[in-house]
Amino acid sequence: MVKEKVLYKKRAFLNSDSYGGSAHVIAEVTYDDCCGVSANLHIADCTRAIDLSFPTHDAKARANSLRKVGMLIEVLTKFEEAILEGVPYAEEAERKSKEERKKRRKAKASSGPTR
């Protein structure tokens, strides 16, 4: 009889409740007597999904899988830092866009009705 043991399982929505959408992540690491350890990561946004496997069947595969996890952590950490660095630029662009819309509404209102 094959016995499966869940070593780790996490399902989480990536967007905040106020943002909505179906973006999510599912991370799962299981062990069974027949196949050993199985590690998979599923990441999805509203229109796309990817599935990543992290093989553990031998020492080389395990080392590579751990390298993949480390690389993902490193890239995502730097990605987050770059987004944070870009926030002031995004805020300035948003402010300018609001000002332009306000100017257009004001100009349209002061021009009176068109015939």
Contacts in CASP RR format, 6 or more apart in sequence:
PFRMAT RR
TARGET T0000
AUTHOR 0000-0000-0000
METHOD contacts of the structure
MODEL  1
MVKEKVLYKKRAFLNSDSYGGSAHVIAEVTYDDCCGVSANLHIADCTRAI
DLSFPTHDAKARANSLRKVGMLIEVLTKFEEAILEGVPYAEEAERKSKEE
RKKRRKAKASSGPTR
2 32 0 8 1.000
2 33 0 8 1.000
2 34 0 8 1.000
3 32 0 8 1.000
3 33 0 8 1.000
4 30 0 8 1.000
4 31 0 8 1.000
4 32 0 8 1.000
5 30 0 8 1.000
5 31 0 8 1.000
5 32 0 8 1.000
6 28 0 8 1.000
6 29 0 8 1.000
6 30 0 8 1.000
7 29 0 8 1.000
7 30 0 8 1.000
7 31 0 8 1.000
7 37 0 8 1.000
8 27 0 8 1.000
8 28 0 8 1.000
8 29 0 8 1.000
9 26 0 8 1.000
9 27 0 8 1.000
9 28 0 8 1.000
9 29 0 8 1.000
9 30 0 8 1.000
10 25 0 8 1.000
10 26 0 8 1.000
10 27 0 8 1.000
10 28 0 8 1.000
11 24 0 8 1.000
11 25 0 8 1.000
11 26 0 8 1.000
12 24 0 8 1.000
12 25 0 8 1.000
13 21 0 8 1.000
13 22 0 8 1.000
13 23 0 8 1.000
13 24 0 8 1.000
14 23 0 8 1.000
14 24 0 8 1.000
14 25 0 8 1.000
14 45 0 8 1.000
15 21 0 8 1.000
15 23 0 8 1.000
21 46 0 8 1.000
22 44 0 8 1.000
22 45 0 8 1.000
22 46 0 8 1.000
23 44 0 8 1.000
23 45 0 8 1.000
23 46 0 8 1.000
24 42 0 8 1.000
24 43 0 8 1.000
24 44 0 8 1.000
25 41 0 8 1.000
25 42 0 8 1.000
25 43 0 8 1.000
25 44 0 8 1.000
26 40 0 8 1.000
26 41 0 8 1.000
26 42 0 8 1.000
27 40 0 8 1.000
27 41 0 8 1.000
27 42 0 8 1.000
28 38 0 8 1.000
28 39 0 8 1.000
28 40 0 8 1.000
28 41 0 8 1.000
29 37 0 8 1.000
29 38 0 8 1.000
29 39 0 8 1.000
29 40 0 8 1.000
30 37 0 8 1.000
30 38 0 8 1.000
31 37 0 8 1.000
31 38 0 8 1.000
32 38 0 8 1.000
36 56 0 8 1.000
36 57 0 8 1.000
37 56 0 8 1.000
38 56 0 8 1.000
39 53 0 8 1.000
39 54 0 8 1.000
39 55 0 8 1.000
39 56 0 8 1.000
39 65 0 8 1.000
40 51 0 8 1.000
40 52 0 8 1.000
40 53 0 8 1.000
40 54 0 8 1.000
41 51 0 8 1.000
41 52 0 8 1.000
41 54 0 8 1.000
42 49 0 8 1.000
42 50 0 8 1.000
42 51 0 8 1.000
42 52 0 8 1.000
43 49 0 8 1.000
43 50 0 8 1.000
43 52 0 8 1.000
44 50 0 8 1.000
52 68 0 8 1.000
54 65 0 8 1.000
54 68 0 8 1.000
54 69 0 8 1.000
55 61 0 8 1.000
55 62 0 8 1.000
55 64 0 8 1.000
55 65 0 8 1.000
56 62 0 8 1.000
56 65 0 8 1.000
END
